[in-house]
């Protein structure tokens, strides 16, 4: 997989989301959501879900978990996705031909 594959997968996922996203909650999640809503008193429960997604995303970026999964699935990192270029493309490493070790030091 590549940077282009990741971009295509992101566009596909984004287009599948409607304005209203229905999520089923298990008992533990429902209990935790009720506690957060009671304690934080947001205007709407949706606000807590948005915050939770932001926190999970930020945590995944900071711990390197997102990069690990992106590297495993698409062979790119989040920084490469943001820049639109792979590290090799940024440094020019993909522009040079491979070295032939047998003839490397022959004149």
C-alpha positions in Angstrom: 0.0 0.0 0.0 1.1 3.6 -0.4 0.3 7.2 0.3 -2.2 7.2 -2.6 -3.9 4.2 -1.2 -4.2 5.9 2.2 -5.7 9.0 0.7 -8.2 7.0 -1.2 -9.2 5.0 1.9 -9.6 8.2 3.9 -11.8 9.7 1.2 -13.9 6.6 1.1 -14.3 6.6 4.9 -15.1 10.3 5.0 -17.8 10.0 2.4 -19.5 7.1 4.3 -20.1 9.3 7.3 -23.5 11.1 7.4 -24.2 14.1 9.5 -25.7 11.8 12.0 -23.6 8.8 13.0 -25.4 6.1 14.8 -23.3 4.3 17.4 -24.4 1.4 19.5 -23.2 1.5 23.1 -22.4 -1.4 25.4 -23.4 -1.3 29.1 -19.9 -0.1 30.3 -19.7 2.6 27.6 -23.2 3.8 28.4 -22.4 4.0 32.1 -19.2 6.0 31.4 -21.0 8.3 29.0 -23.7 9.0 31.7 -21.0 9.8 34.3 -19.2 12.2 31.9 -22.4 13.9 30.9 -23.4 14.3 34.5 -20.0 15.6 35.6 -19.2 17.8 32.6 -22.7 19.0 31.7 -22.2 19.5 28.0 -24.9 21.2 25.9 -25.4 17.9 24.0 -24.1 14.4 24.4 -22.7 14.7 20.9 -20.1 17.2 22.2 -18.7 14.5 24.5 -18.4 12.1 21.6 -16.6 14.7 19.5 -14.2 15.4 22.4 -13.6 11.7 22.9 -12.6 11.3 19.2 -10.3 14.3 19.4 -8.6 12.9 22.6 -8.2 9.4 21.1 -6.8 10.8 17.9 -4.3 13.1 19.8 -3.3 10.2 22.1 -2.7 8.0 19.1 -0.5 10.6 17.4 1.5 11.4 20.5 2.2 7.8 21.5 3.1 6.7 17.9 0.2 4.3 17.7 -1.2 6.0 14.7 2.1 5.9 12.8 2.6 2.2 13.8 -0.8 1.3 12.2 -0.3 3.5 9.2 3.2 2.0 8.6 1.8 -1.5 9.0 -1.1 -1.0 6.7 0.0 1.6 4.2 3.8 1.9 4.6 3.5 5.7 5.4 3.4 7.8 8.6 1.0 10.5 9.6 3.5 13.2 8.8 4.0 11.8 5.3 0.3 11.8 4.9 0.0 15.4 5.9 2.9 16.5 3.6 1.6 14.4 0.7 5.1 12.9 0.2 6.9 9.9 1.6 10.2 10.4 3.5 12.1 9.1 0.5 10.4 11.6 -1.8 11.2 14.4 0.7 14.9 13.6 0.9 15.4 12.6 -2.7 16.5 9.1 -1.8 14.2 7.5 -4.4 15.9 9.5 -7.2 19.2 7.6 -7.2 19.7 4.2 -8.9 20.6 1.3 -6.7 24.3 0.6 -6.2 25.8 -2.5 -7.7 28.1 -3.7 -4.9 30.3 -5.8 -7.2 31.2 -2.9 -9.4 31.0 -0.2 -6.7 34.7 0.6 -6.4 35.9 -0.3 -9.9 37.0 2.4 -12.3 
